């Protein structure tokens, strides 16, 4: 009977050891999976950040190309008087502006449509309008904190001024 109890205790001890070993393996697997997913998430965050940066550069390059060689102003003394409409790409979509030219100069710029733009960012972006009117050129800096929306307004003004040439 003594041998029986020794074998039973040994068997129970062996089962606990196997169970403990399996638990340690499962915990290591979970830790490795968490590390892998964390690394994947960090990689995705870096990819998203790089894509946002690339989109911002693309938007700035598009505006810079439109301005290259000319700042969207007619060199023979100004633009034709009238009201001209243009559209550009803002953060949320299409931005439509109306530019009024009097005596060959920009006198008024009004945002006519920007339905998908966030109203807070759009209000900040509208500061670019005064800069454009003061400079009599669309070759002005975008508004920090509302870069995409102000770029949309600037692109729309450039398009409208091209119609006024």
N, C-alpha and C positions, 0 to 999 in steps of 0.2 A: 504494500500500500504506500510505503514511503517513496518508492520509485515513481509511482503514479503521480504523486503530488509534486515531485521534483520535475517530472516531465510536463505537468500542467503549468507550473510556474514558469518554466523555461518557454513553453509555448506562448503564454500570455505576455511575457517579457519580449519575445521575438515579435509578436503582433504589435505591441506598443512601439517597438523600434522601427518596424516597417511603416506603421502609420505616421510616426514622427518624421521619418525620412521622406515619405510622400508629401507631407505638409510642407516641409522645407523646400522640396522641389516645386510645389505649387506656388509658394510665396516667391521663389526666385523667378518663376515664369511670369507672375504678375508684375514684379518689379521690372523685369526686362521689357514686358509689353508696355508698361507705363513709360519707361525711358524711350522706347521706340516711338510711341505716340507723341510724346513731348517733343522729340527731335523733329518729327514730321510736322507738328503744329508750328514750331519755330521756323522750319523751312517754308511753310505756307505763309506765315506772317511776313517773312523776308520777301517772298514772291509777290505778295499783295503790295507790300511797300515799294518794291521795284516797279511793279506795274503802275502804281499811282504816280511814281516819279516819272516813268516813261510817258504816261499820258499827259502829265503837266508839261514836260519838255516838248511833246508833240504839239500841244495846243500853243505853247509859246513860239515854237518854230513856225507853225502855220501863220500866226499873226506876224511874226518877224518877216516871213517871206512875202506876205502881203504888203508889208511896209518897205521892203528892200528896194532901193533905188529911187523910191518916192515915198513920201509920207502921206500918201493919199490926198495930196493937195495939188491942184492944177498949177503948173509953174508959170502959166501965162497971165497971172494976175488974179486968180481966184476961181471960184466955182460959179456955175450959172445959178441965178436966183431961183428959188422954188423950194418945195418940200419934197424930200426924197426918203424912201423907206429902204431899210436894209435889215438883214437878219444874220445872226451869228449863233454859235453853239455855246450855251451856258452849261452849268453843272447839271441841271435837270432837263435840259432840252433846248428848244428853239427860243431865242430872244429876238424880238422885233423892235426896232427903234424908228423914229421919224426925226429926220434932221432938217432943220429949216435954214436956208441960206438967204441972206439979204445983203445986197451990195458986195457980193462975192465972199462973204464971211459967214462962218457958222454963228448963228444967233441963238438957236434953241435945239436941244436934243431931248426927245421924250421917249420913254420906254412905253411902247404900245402893247406889247404882249410878252409875258414871261410866266406863263401859267404853272410850269413845273418847277420853277425856281423857289427855293426856300425864302420866305419873305424877309427874314432877318438878314440873310446874306445879300439878297437883292438890294435892300436898303443901303447896306454898306457899299455895295458895288456901284451904286448910283453916284458915289463921290467922284468916279472917273469922268462923269459928264462935265462937271465944272472944269476939271483938268483939261479936257479936250477943247472946250470952248475957250479957255484962257490961252492954250497953246495954239489954237487954230490948226490943230493937227491931231490925228489919231495916234501919233507916235508918242504915247505917254505910258508911264508905268501902270501896271495893274494894281488893284487895291489889295493889300495884304489882308488875309483873313477871308477874302471873297474873290480869290484869284480867278476861279472858273467863271463865276457870274460876271465879273468885270471884263474878263477876256471876251465873253459873249457879247457884251455891250460894245466893246471896242471893235470886234469883227463886224458887227452890224453897222456901226458908224462908217467903217472903211468901205463896206459894200455900198452904203447910201452915197458916200462922197464920190465913189467911182461913177455912179449914175449922174452926179452933178458936174462931171468934167466936160 
